[in-house]
Amino acid sequence: MKGSRASLRYAKATLSYAEKNGSVKDVAKDMNNLVKIFTDNNMLNDVLKNPLSAVEKKQKILNTLLPNASKTSKKLLNLLSTNNRLQLLFEIAKNYLKLFAESQGEVKVFVTSAVPLTSKIENLILEKSKKFSNKNIFIENQIDPTIIGGFILKINDIQYDASILNKLRVLKTKLLKTNTV
């Protein structure tokens, strides 16, 4: 819990600093690159979390991975390494991108489905999602065959679960409690 709150504070401070310096988009590009690097390479997070690894080694790795990072991003990396908080970098990058999207008037809607969404269904979800937010909405479709069918829609902190798996769980609970349908 402490790490998530700290990462959010670092992300907010970085966004504020970047807004003052006019480097918001450059930092967003760097943070996007970091998220991709962390997602593609699980070992990087382990190296950054390792207290036995020297801070200089960690800085060298990050400078190699982001050679063209903006000044603001480099200041963040230096601050995190100085405070021995590089283990928060992945969460900071994700939080920064979320805050950046919100500041640009964008909202990402997560739709989990058993199969990829068709364009017709995607348009229907976009239309219904606009009732919850008047911002620009972008859909990110995540495939999870374990939900069997239907979908799980998540907009900010609101989640609507219309999956077959959820309906089966509700039915099971009802049967176990009342022994009737």
SVG drawing of the C-alpha trace seen along z (x, -y; Angstrom):
<svg xmlns="http://www.w3.org/2000/svg" viewBox="-36 -26 64 53">
<polyline fill="none" stroke="black" stroke-width="0.4" points="0.0,0.0 2.8,-2.4 4.5,-1.8 1.3,-2.6 0.7,-5.8 4.3,-6.8 4.3,-6.0 1.2,-8.1 2.8,-11.1 5.9,-10.8 3.8,-10.6 1.7,-13.7 4.9,-15.7 6.5,-14.7 3.4,-15.7 3.3,-19.0 7.0,-19.7 6.7,-18.7 3.7,-21.0 5.8,-23.9 8.6,-23.1 6.4,-22.3 7.8,-18.7 4.6,-16.8 4.4,-15.0 8.1,-14.1 7.9,-12.6 4.7,-10.7 6.7,-9.3 9.5,-8.2 7.0,-6.7 5.3,-4.8 8.7,-3.4 9.4,-2.4 6.1,-0.6 6.8,1.3 10.3,2.2 9.0,3.4 6.2,5.4 8.6,7.1 11.3,7.7 10.3,9.0 14.0,9.2 14.3,5.4 11.9,5.0 13.8,7.6 17.1,5.8 15.6,2.5 14.0,4.0 17.2,5.8 18.7,4.0 22.1,5.6 22.5,4.1 24.5,0.9 22.6,-2.3 25.2,-3.2 24.5,0.1 20.8,-0.6 21.3,-4.1 23.6,-2.8 21.0,-0.2 18.2,-2.9 20.4,-5.3 21.2,-2.5 17.5,-1.7 16.5,-5.4 19.4,-7.1 17.2,-9.9 15.1,-10.6 13.9,-14.1 15.6,-16.2 12.5,-15.9 12.6,-12.1 16.3,-12.0 15.7,-14.2 13.0,-11.8 15.4,-8.8 18.1,-10.6 15.7,-11.5 14.5,-8.0 18.0,-6.5 19.2,-9.1 16.2,-8.2 16.7,-4.5 13.1,-4.3 13.8,-2.9 11.6,0.1 8.6,-2.2 9.5,-3.2 7.1,-0.9 4.2,-2.0 5.2,-5.6 5.3,-5.3 1.8,-3.7 0.4,-6.3 2.0,-9.2 0.4,-7.9 -3.0,-7.6 -2.7,-11.2 -1.4,-12.5 -4.4,-11.0 -6.8,-12.5 -5.2,-15.9 -5.6,-15.6 -9.3,-14.8 -8.9,-11.1 -10.3,-8.1 -9.2,-4.5 -12.0,-1.9 -10.9,1.7 -13.1,4.4 -12.3,8.0 -13.9,10.5 -13.5,14.2 -12.9,13.3 -11.7,10.1 -14.3,7.4 -15.8,6.7 -15.9,3.1 -19.7,3.1 -19.5,4.2 -16.6,1.7 -18.7,-1.1 -21.7,-0.1 -19.4,-0.1 -18.0,-3.5 -21.6,-4.9 -22.7,-3.4 -19.4,-4.5 -20.0,-8.1 -22.9,-8.2 -20.3,-7.7 -17.8,-10.3 -17.8,-13.2 -14.1,-12.8 -12.5,-11.1 -12.8,-7.4 -10.3,-4.8 -11.0,-1.1 -8.4,1.5 -9.6,5.0 -8.2,7.7 -8.8,11.3 -9.5,13.8 -11.1,17.1 -11.8,18.1 -14.8,15.7 -16.5,18.1 -18.6,15.3 -19.9,11.9 -17.7,9.1 -16.3,7.1 -16.3,3.3 -14.1,1.1 -14.2,-2.7 -12.1,-4.4 -13.3,-2.9 -16.6,-1.6 -16.8,2.0 -19.7,3.8 -19.4,7.6 -21.6,9.2 -19.5,12.3 -20.9,15.8 -18.4,16.8 -19.9,14.1 -23.4,15.2 -22.5,18.8 -20.9,17.7 -24.0,15.8 -26.2,18.8 -23.9,21.1 -24.1,18.8 -27.8,18.6 -28.1,22.4 -25.8,22.9 -27.7,20.4 -31.2,21.3 -31.0,24.8 -33.5,23.4 -33.3,21.6"/>
</svg>
